[in-house]
Amino acid sequence: MVDFVDFLPTLADLAKTYLPQNSSDGISFYRQLFGVDDSVRHWSYCYYNPYIPAFSNLRRWVQDTTYKLYDNGNFINMKLDKNETHPINAGRLTTEEVTIKNHFQYLLDSLPTR
């Protein structure tokens, strides 16, 4: 997984230079460009400042390669629901999904709103 914030650290690695401290919370994917499968990022966080009213309730989310949790509580299995139109009912979550959703909620609660 690669997140937008990972590009600056990756470019710094490519240029063989250092980033100033606290300049980015990204993770370099430099080694992955050359076939080393490090898979260092397990989830990503996105903040969307909506200018389009249709997206006003989908402002922040955490996701991995399978699941996405929006700040409005919608929990989606993106592999089974590519259009994200059917959030998983809380009563139908597996034990593993409950763990993932709780972790994502913790991340949403602890990460900044910009």
N, CA, C and O atoms as a DFTB+ gen file, in Angstrom:
456 C
 N C O
     1  1       0.832      -1.175       0.000
     2  2       0.000       0.000       0.000
     3  2       0.878       1.240       0.000
     4  3       1.889       1.305       0.699
     5  1       0.483       2.203      -0.779
     6  2       1.198       3.472      -0.848
     7  2       0.187       4.588      -0.616
     8  3      -0.918       4.563      -1.158
     9  1       0.575       5.553       0.184
    10  2      -0.256       6.715       0.466
    11  2       0.439       7.949      -0.104
    12  3       1.652       7.940      -0.316
    13  1      -0.316       8.995      -0.349
    14  2       0.251      10.207      -0.927
    15  2       1.434      10.742      -0.116
    16  3       2.415      11.214      -0.690
    17  1       1.344      10.669       1.213
    18  2       2.419      11.192       2.069
    19  2       3.707      10.382       1.943
    20  3       4.741      10.792       2.469
    21  1       3.663       9.242       1.256
    22  2       4.851       8.408       1.086
    23  2       5.762       8.889      -0.044
    24  3       6.905       8.443      -0.151
    25  1       5.267       9.789      -0.881
    26  2       6.066      10.217      -2.030
    27  2       7.281      11.055      -1.629
    28  3       8.361      10.851      -2.183
    29  1       7.144      11.979      -0.695
    30  2       8.281      12.818      -0.291
    31  2       9.418      11.973       0.287
    32  3      10.556      12.142      -0.148
    33  1       9.172      11.076       1.241
    34  2      10.265      10.237       1.737
    35  2      10.880       9.350       0.647
    36  3      12.082       9.087       0.666
    37  1      10.063       8.895      -0.293
    38  2      10.573       8.066      -1.383
    39  2      11.476       8.877      -2.295
    40  3      12.542       8.406      -2.691
    41  1      11.063      10.086      -2.631
    42  2      11.905      10.956      -3.463
    43  2      13.207      11.308      -2.750
    44  3      14.258      11.394      -3.384
    45  1      13.141      11.510      -1.453
    46  2      14.360      11.776      -0.681
    47  2      15.299      10.568      -0.738
    48  3      16.511      10.731      -0.878
    49  1      14.747       9.363      -0.631
    50  2      15.565       8.152      -0.755
    51  2      16.202       8.069      -2.138
    52  3      17.390       7.770      -2.265
    53  1      15.413       8.332      -3.162
    54  2      15.939       8.287      -4.531
    55  2      17.063       9.298      -4.734
    56  3      18.033       9.030      -5.442
    57  1      16.919      10.468      -4.103
    58  2      17.935      11.521      -4.228
    59  2      19.089      11.328      -3.250
    60  3      20.055      12.091      -3.252
    61  1      18.975      10.308      -2.425
    62  2      19.989      10.021      -1.394
    63  2      20.229      11.233      -0.496
    64  3      21.365      11.626      -0.234
    65  1      19.126      11.805      -0.037
    66  2      19.183      12.939       0.872
    67  2      18.269      12.655       2.060
    68  3      17.511      11.685       2.063
    69  1      18.356      13.506       3.053
    70  2      17.565      13.319       4.261
    71  2      16.445      14.345       4.315
    72  3      16.574      15.463       3.817
    73  1      15.352      13.937       4.929
    74  2      14.242      14.860       5.170
    75  2      14.458      15.566       6.499
    76  3      14.986      14.965       7.435
    77  1      14.064      16.820       6.598
    78  2      14.099      17.456       7.915
    79  2      13.182      16.699       8.879
    80  3      12.172      16.129       8.467
    81  1      13.541      16.701      10.151
    82  2      12.717      16.019      11.149
    83  2      11.301      16.569      11.124
    84  3      11.096      17.767      10.931
    85  1      10.335      15.700      11.318
    86  2       8.910      16.050      11.373
    87  2       8.387      16.703      10.096
    88  3       7.390      17.423      10.142
    89  1       9.037      16.466       8.963
    90  2       8.566      17.047       7.715
    91  2       7.525      16.176       7.027
    92  3       6.789      16.653       6.164
    93  1       7.458      14.904       7.403
    94  2       6.498      14.003       6.765
    95  2       6.300      12.787       7.653
    96  3       7.234      12.310       8.298
    97  1       5.071      12.296       7.676
    98  2       4.818      11.038       8.383
    99  2       4.706       9.888       7.395
   100  3       4.196       8.816       7.719
   101  1       5.192      10.132       6.185
   102  2       5.162       9.105       5.155
   103  2       6.258       8.073       5.327
   104  3       7.185       8.246       6.118
   105  1       6.130       7.002       4.574
   106  2       7.083       5.891       4.597
   107  2       7.591       5.689       3.172
   108  3       6.802       5.601       2.231
   109  1       8.897       5.617       3.024
   110  2       9.477       5.447       1.701
   111  2       9.118       4.083       1.111
   112  3       9.195       3.059       1.789
   113  1       8.725       4.090      -0.158
   114  2       8.495       2.838      -0.875
   115  2       9.589       2.623      -1.928
   116  3       9.394       1.903      -2.908
   117  1      10.727       3.254      -1.707
   118  2      11.880       3.181      -2.607
   119  2      12.251       1.743      -2.952
   120  3      12.416       1.412      -4.126
   121  1      12.385       0.886      -1.939
   122  2      12.825      -0.493      -2.175
   123  2      11.802      -1.267      -3.003
   124  3      12.176      -2.155      -3.770
   125  1      10.533      -0.947      -2.860
   126  2       9.500      -1.626      -3.640
   127  2       9.627      -1.316      -5.130
   128  3       9.250      -2.132      -5.971
   129  1      10.159      -0.131      -5.456
   130  2      10.361       0.230      -6.855
   131  2      11.348      -0.696      -7.550
   132  3      11.338      -0.829      -8.774
   133  1      12.202      -1.335      -6.752
   134  2      13.234      -2.210      -7.296
   135  2      12.985      -3.678      -6.963
   136  3      13.909      -4.492      -6.948
   137  1      11.716      -4.000      -6.695
   138  2      11.335      -5.396      -6.534
   139  2      11.436      -5.969      -5.146
   140  3      11.162      -7.154      -4.959
   141  1      11.822      -5.172      -4.151
   142  2      11.868      -5.668      -2.778
   143  2      10.490      -5.448      -2.166
   144  3      10.056      -4.308      -1.999
   145  1       9.812      -6.525      -1.837
   146  2       8.451      -6.430      -1.319
   147  2       8.487      -6.247       0.191
   148  3       8.483      -7.219       0.946
   149  1       8.522      -5.006       0.616
   150  2       8.575      -4.689       2.043
   151  2       7.191      -4.582       2.688
   152  3       7.037      -4.870       3.875
   153  1       6.197      -4.173       1.921
   154  2       4.838      -3.990       2.442
   155  2       4.829      -3.343       3.827
   156  3       4.324      -3.926       4.786
   157  1       5.384      -2.153       3.924
   158  2       5.517      -1.496       5.221
   159  2       4.252      -0.790       5.679
   160  3       4.062      -0.599       6.880
   161  1       3.393      -0.400       4.765
   162  2       2.164       0.299       5.147
   163  2       1.011      -0.702       5.142
   164  3       0.756      -1.385       4.151
   165  1       0.320      -0.765       6.289
   166  2      -0.794      -1.697       6.419
   167  2      -2.144      -0.997       6.291
   168  3      -3.160      -1.650       6.057
   169  1      -2.160       0.308       6.439
   170  2      -3.390       1.076       6.327
   171  2      -3.032       2.492       5.889
   172  3      -1.885       2.926       6.004
   173  1      -4.031       3.195       5.390
   174  2      -3.829       4.605       5.057
   175  2      -5.022       5.405       5.565
   176  3      -6.120       4.882       5.754
   177  1      -4.767       6.674       5.777
   178  2      -5.756       7.604       6.309
   179  2      -5.971       8.692       5.273
   180  3      -5.012       9.199       4.691
   181  1      -7.200       9.044       5.044
   182  2      -7.487      10.106       4.095
   183  2      -8.457      11.103       4.705
   184  3      -9.447      10.734       5.338
   185  1      -8.152      12.352       4.501
   186  2      -9.038      13.431       4.906
   187  2      -9.448      14.155       3.643
   188  3      -8.603      14.593       2.863
   189  1     -10.740      14.278       3.447
   190  2     -11.268      14.948       2.277
   191  2     -12.102      16.132       2.737
   192  3     -13.082      15.963       3.463
   193  1     -11.718      17.319       2.321
   194  2     -12.475      18.513       2.660
   195  2     -13.481      18.735       1.542
   196  3     -13.135      19.275       0.491
   197  1     -14.713      18.325       1.760
   198  2     -15.669      18.283       0.649
   199  2     -16.134      19.655       0.172
   200  3     -16.558      20.498       0.962
   201  1     -16.044      19.851      -1.114
   202  2     -16.600      21.029      -1.754
   203  2     -17.841      20.646      -2.552
   204  3     -18.605      21.507      -2.989
   205  1     -18.029      19.344      -2.733
   206  2     -19.183      18.839      -3.471
   207  2     -20.176      18.298      -2.443
   208  3     -19.849      17.363      -1.712
   209  1     -21.377      18.863      -2.371
   210  2     -22.332      18.455      -1.331
   211  2     -22.609      16.955      -1.270
   212  3     -22.885      16.439      -0.187
   213  1     -22.545      16.246      -2.377
   214  2     -22.837      14.810      -2.376
   215  2     -21.874      14.028      -1.495
   216  3     -22.199      12.923      -1.061
   217  1     -20.700      14.578      -1.225
   218  2     -19.696      13.877      -0.419
   219  2     -19.572      14.451       0.987
   220  3     -18.604      14.149       1.685
   221  1     -20.512      15.257       1.413
   222  2     -20.374      15.957       2.684
   223  2     -20.328      15.024       3.886
   224  3     -19.792      15.407       4.926
   225  1     -20.871      13.809       3.783
   226  2     -20.821      12.902       4.927
   227  2     -19.671      11.902       4.838
   228  3     -19.566      11.024       5.694
   229  1     -18.821      12.008       3.846
   230  2     -17.688      11.093       3.687
   231  2     -16.395      11.905       3.704
   232  3     -15.745      12.069       2.672
   233  1     -16.030      12.409       4.872
   234  2     -14.917      13.333       4.946
   235  2     -13.585      12.685       5.304
   236  3     -12.539      13.120       4.823
   237  1     -13.610      11.672       6.128
   238  2     -12.369      11.034       6.567
   239  2     -12.580       9.534       6.550
   240  3     -13.683       9.041       6.784
   241  1     -11.495       8.810       6.265
   242  2     -11.592       7.356       6.325
   243  2     -10.216       6.753       6.539
   244  3      -9.186       7.374       6.278
   245  1     -10.239       5.517       7.023
   246  2      -9.050       4.677       7.156
   247  2      -9.347       3.429       6.343
   248  3     -10.465       2.914       6.351
   249  1      -8.325       2.951       5.641
   250  2      -8.538       1.753       4.838
   251  2      -7.281       0.916       4.771
   252  3      -6.166       1.398       4.971
   253  1      -7.500      -0.362       4.480
   254  2      -6.406      -1.242       4.096
   255  2      -6.755      -1.762       2.706
   256  3      -7.544      -1.130       2.003
   257  1      -6.205      -2.866       2.299
   258  2      -6.469      -3.336       0.936
   259  2      -7.839      -4.002       0.792
   260  3      -8.271      -4.277      -0.327
   261  1      -8.523      -4.264       1.902
   262  2      -9.835      -4.909       1.853
   263  2     -10.949      -4.044       2.427
   264  3     -12.020      -3.938       1.830
   265  1     -10.705      -3.423       3.586
   266  2     -11.756      -2.728       4.310
   267  2     -11.527      -1.222       4.348
   268  3     -10.397      -0.739       4.273
   269  1     -12.642      -0.493       4.469
   270  2     -12.593       0.957       4.621
   271  2     -13.642       1.358       5.656
   272  3     -14.784       0.901       5.602
   273  1     -13.244       2.221       6.605
   274  2     -14.172       2.758       7.597
   275  2     -14.226       4.265       7.437
   276  3     -13.218       4.955       7.592
   277  1     -15.418       4.771       7.123
   278  2     -15.638       6.210       7.019
   279  2     -15.977       6.784       8.383
   280  3     -16.428       6.072       9.280
   281  1     -15.754       8.081       8.523
   282  2     -16.056       8.727       9.799
   283  2     -17.551       8.791      10.098
   284  3     -17.934       9.141      11.214
   285  1     -18.399       8.463       9.136
   286  2     -19.835       8.402       9.408
   287  2     -20.253       7.011       9.882
   288  3     -21.441       6.762      10.089
   289  1     -19.285       6.096      10.058
   290  2     -19.546       4.758      10.560
   291  2     -19.692       3.687       9.501
   292  3     -19.728       2.502       9.830
   293  1     -19.778       4.074       8.232
   294  2     -19.897       3.074       7.168
   295  2     -18.619       2.245       7.089
   296  3     -17.524       2.784       6.927
   297  1     -18.773       0.939       7.206
   298  2     -17.664      -0.011       7.149
   299  2     -17.887      -0.873       5.919
   300  3     -18.893      -1.576       5.822
   301  1     -16.958      -0.822       4.985
   302  2     -17.122      -1.411       3.661
   303  2     -16.067      -2.491       3.421
   304  3     -14.901      -2.317       3.774
   305  1     -16.483      -3.601       2.822
   306  2     -15.545      -4.577       2.286
   307  2     -15.386      -4.219       0.808
   308  3     -16.256      -4.536      -0.003
   309  1     -14.288      -3.566       0.457
   310  2     -14.096      -3.052      -0.899
   311  2     -13.924      -4.159      -1.936
   312  3     -14.181      -3.937      -3.119
   313  1     -13.497      -5.336      -1.515
   314  2     -13.347      -6.438      -2.475
   315  2     -14.706      -7.002      -2.882
   316  3     -14.886      -7.443      -4.017
   317  1     -15.661      -6.987      -1.952
   318  2     -16.994      -7.508      -2.241
   319  2     -17.955      -6.419      -2.717
   320  3     -18.957      -6.715      -3.367
   321  1     -17.651      -5.169      -2.396
   322  2     -18.539      -4.053      -2.715
   323  2     -17.718      -2.933      -3.345
   324  3     -17.429      -1.924      -2.702
   325  1     -17.352      -3.120      -4.589
   326  2     -16.454      -2.182      -5.273
   327  2     -17.036      -0.773      -5.401
   328  3     -16.281       0.198      -5.451
   329  1     -18.355      -0.646      -5.455
   330  2     -18.987       0.666      -5.558
   331  2     -19.279       1.284      -4.191
   332  3     -19.782       2.405      -4.104
   333  1     -18.963       0.552      -3.135
   334  2     -19.150       1.010      -1.759
   335  2     -20.576       1.481      -1.495
   336  3     -20.793       2.547      -0.917
   337  1     -21.524       0.691      -1.917
   338  2     -22.926       1.053      -1.746
   339  2     -23.628       0.268      -0.637
   340  3     -24.766       0.578      -0.285
   341  1     -22.956      -0.745      -0.087
   342  2     -23.583      -1.589       0.931
   343  2     -22.654      -1.751       2.145
   344  3     -21.908      -2.727       2.227
   345  1     -22.700      -0.803       3.080
   346  2     -21.902      -0.970       4.303
   347  2     -22.278      -2.265       5.019
   348  3     -23.423      -2.713       4.956
   349  1     -21.313      -2.848       5.688
   350  2     -21.548      -4.094       6.418
   351  2     -22.360      -3.773       7.670
   352  3     -21.994      -2.882       8.437
   353  1     -23.446      -4.487       7.876
   354  2     -24.274      -4.333       9.062
   355  2     -23.456      -4.769      10.277
   356  3     -22.820      -5.823      10.249
   357  1     -23.468      -3.970      11.336
   358  2     -22.665      -4.259      12.532
   359  2     -22.975      -5.640      13.105
   360  3     -22.087      -6.293      13.653
   361  1     -24.206      -6.084      12.987
   362  2     -24.588      -7.391      13.508
   363  2     -24.098      -8.563      12.679
   364  3     -24.207      -9.712      13.106
   365  1     -23.562      -8.289      11.504
   366  2     -23.091      -9.356      10.619
   367  2     -21.570      -9.411      10.525
   368  3     -21.033     -10.179       9.728
   369  1     -20.868      -8.610      11.324
   370  2     -19.404      -8.599      11.283
   371  2     -18.833      -9.873      11.884
   372  3     -19.323     -10.365      12.900
   373  1     -17.793     -10.404      11.248
   374  2     -17.065     -11.526      11.833
   375  2     -16.201     -10.990      12.972
   376  3     -16.041      -9.778      13.116
   377  1     -15.657     -11.876      13.766
   378  2     -14.768     -11.469      14.858
   379  2     -13.574     -10.688      14.314
   380  3     -13.163      -9.683      14.894
   381  1     -13.027     -11.157      13.204
   382  2     -11.893     -10.466      12.581
   383  2     -12.301      -9.067      12.105
   384  3     -11.549      -8.108      12.276
   385  1     -13.480      -8.956      11.514
   386  2     -13.951      -7.659      11.032
   387  2     -14.201      -6.686      12.188
   388  3     -13.941      -5.490      12.057
   389  1     -14.699      -7.190      13.307
   390  2     -14.890      -6.338      14.489
   391  2     -13.545      -5.779      14.947
   392  3     -13.437      -4.597      15.274
   393  1     -12.530      -6.624      14.968
   394  2     -11.186      -6.194      15.365
   395  2     -10.664      -5.134      14.415
   396  3     -10.123      -4.121      14.859
   397  1     -10.815      -5.346      13.125
   398  2     -10.347      -4.380      12.129
   399  2     -11.106      -3.064      12.260
   400  3     -10.505      -1.990      12.259
   401  1     -12.425      -3.153      12.371
   402  2     -13.239      -1.938      12.495
   403  2     -12.867      -1.159      13.752
   404  3     -12.752       0.066      13.705
   405  1     -12.678      -1.843      14.863
   406  2     -12.288      -1.169      16.112
   407  2     -10.935      -0.484      15.971
   408  3     -10.742       0.630      16.458
   409  1     -10.001      -1.153      15.304
   410  2      -8.679      -0.555      15.087
   411  2      -8.797       0.682      14.201
   412  3      -8.196       1.716      14.493
   413  1      -9.565       0.579      13.129
   414  2      -9.768       1.725      12.239
   415  2     -10.457       2.875      12.985
   416  3     -10.116       4.040      12.778
   417  1     -11.420       2.550      13.849
   418  2     -12.094       3.611      14.617
   419  2     -11.111       4.290      15.552
   420  3     -11.137       5.512      15.701
   421  1     -10.237       3.501      16.189
   422  2      -9.199       4.079      17.046
   423  2      -8.325       5.045      16.244
   424  3      -7.999       6.134      16.716
   425  1      -7.949       4.637      15.030
   426  2      -7.127       5.510      14.191
   427  2      -7.878       6.781      13.821
   428  3      -7.312       7.872      13.901
   429  1      -9.131       6.667      13.421
   430  2      -9.921       7.851      13.097
   431  2     -10.026       8.796      14.288
   432  3      -9.955      10.015      14.131
   433  1     -10.194       8.232      15.464
   434  2     -10.328       9.057      16.672
   435  2      -9.023       9.738      17.048
   436  3      -9.032      10.796      17.677
   437  1      -7.891       9.134      16.666
   438  2      -6.601       9.674      17.105
   439  2      -5.887      10.522      16.054
   440  3      -4.949      11.250      16.380
   441  1      -6.321      10.434      14.800
   442  2      -5.658      11.195      13.737
   443  2      -6.328      12.552      13.540
   444  3      -7.530      12.697      13.765
   445  1      -5.548      13.539      13.120
   446  2      -6.077      14.905      13.065
   447  2      -7.089      15.115      11.949
   448  3      -7.065      14.446      10.915
   449  1      -7.966      16.055      12.194
   450  2      -8.814      16.575      11.131
   451  2      -8.157      17.874      10.709
   452  3      -7.911      18.750      11.538
   453  1      -7.884      17.997       9.471
   454  2      -7.115      19.144       8.996
   455  2      -7.975      20.326       8.721
   456  3      -7.473      21.373       8.313
